[in-house]
Amino acid sequence: MSMSPIKTPPMLFLHQLPSIYFLLLSSFLPLCLSSSMKLSRPEVVNGCLLQPPHPHEPWDYVLPSSSTSITPILHNQPFNLQCNDYAYSVDHVSDLQESSTDDTVSGDEVYVGNGRSKDVDDHGLTLISLLFECGVAISVDNLMEAHRMLLELTQMASPYGQSSAERVVTYFAAAMASRVINSILGICSPLLNYKSINNSFQLFYNVSPFIKFAHLASNQTILESLSHCDIVHIIDLDIMQGLQWPPLLQALSMRMDNGRSRHVRITAVGTTMELLLDTGKQLSDVARHLGLSFEYNPIAGKVGKIDVSMLKLRRNEAVVMNWVRHCLYDAIGADWKTIGLIQQVRPKVFAFVEQDMCYGGAFLDRFVSSLHYYCAIFDSLGACLRSDDSNRNQVEHSILYREINNILAIGGSSRSGEEKFREWRSELRNSLIEVPMSTNSMAQAWLMLNMHSNNQGFSLVQGEGGTLKLRWKDTSLYTASSWTCSNGGGVALN
């Protein structure tokens, strides 16, 4: 896709940047500036972002009708989804019509009324440029200069801003402020409220296609690997609320024929035993409704600290492993220990979904990669939800901000003392064999996208090694892949 040159305001610091980072900055500025809407800003009380309570509610479970494919669970969406391809350059946006009083859409262009788009996007461009300067200052330990710029950013940006740029800058600035404070004072960030994360995660599942895509792709891979298997052991390396498993349990139950019973055991790894037990109760209720013989084995802790004996592998059970990797918190520990556990288990299939950005390495690498990534995420939410939508505000504050904070303020080997891979799939290739995702996985994912948002802005592509990628516009956001052992595996012998 051709892009017009981006005009940036003169900045003293920008000319000192390595050329590769400046090119990356230029590539994602248009994306994060693209979704501006003419909406009023909700009230802020005592300077705090208000969050409506979302209790840990039971699932609205819908039984699929087919045993050969996984049907995604789609919750009711009371808002009007309206996704459009926004302008791709600042030059394009600044030339939008100013005569209309209401927002209008024409072809691939979005026209924002009252002639406000140029001011909004110029403001966003200034914010992104200043944020980038701040990131470079932090990377070279110029903390006082970074502190000065962060104070300026907090006065200029709001989490309720009309543009995605302003909103994403707000949360990046907050995370970078935590990073600066931690570096100066030598203190650690407070412990997370995992129950609050789980509640907001379910909301994220409802309003966006990202988690549905991850669950659907993994479930389809697992289902296809379990043909003619009556005793199944699923090991989920980070189960959270277990939203992934009811559709798979339904598909497995529909394969019961000739009077044969099917037994399913789920070993669930998670953050706290309280949340794990709550998830297990809900899954047990689903299995009972389906007539499945079911076991649940909860393990509280990080996978990197789990011994293979804790998984309680049994003779003649088909073992599959699943991991939907996220950045909300460090659920794994040392990455190389997790690889070692997978090799010890030798699963029939390892279904893996990860976010397409840099997790490890130097601060500036993580900053540039995550800024590019979250500009696209915020833009996709802005295309589907109004800027004053309470669900959007809670997802951005409770999920996306926590991910950003974990990457910038908490993440990295110097903070945890544990080695983190820059690119997980390259490490997996050293010990496992990659299996291409099936055409049925692609078809099911397309169906889910069409049901969610008429597929405008989102796309699916097949990547290297037969992976399946979910993209927003030209930015790859999630990649699903499937792996198996080089020397066979999948059936426990002990």
Secondary structure, 3 states (H helix, E strand, C coil): CCCCCCCCCCCCCHHHCCHHHHHHHHHHHHHHCCCECCCCCCCCECCECCCCCCCCCCCCCCCCCCCCCCCCCCCCCCCCCCCCCCCCCHHHHHCCCCCCCCCEEECCEEECHHHCHHHHHHHHHHHHHHHHHHHHHHHCCCHHHHHHHHHHHHHHCCCCCCEHHHHHHHHHHHHHHHHHHHHHHCCCCCCCCHHHHHHHHHHHHHHCCHHHHHHHHHHHHHHHHCCCCCEEEEEECCCCCCCCHHHHHHHHHCCCCCCCCCEEEEEEEECCHHHHHHHHHHHHHHHHHHCCEEEEEEEECCHHHCCHHHHCCCCCCEEEEEEECCCCCCCCCCHHHHHHHHHHHCCCEEEEEEECCCCCCCHHHHHHHHHHHHHHHHHHHHHHCCCCCHHHHHHHHHHHHHHHHHHHHHCCHHHHCCCCCCCHHHHHCCCEEEECCCHHHHHHHHHHHHHHHCCCCEEEEECHHHCEEEEECCEEEEEEEEEEECCCCCECCC
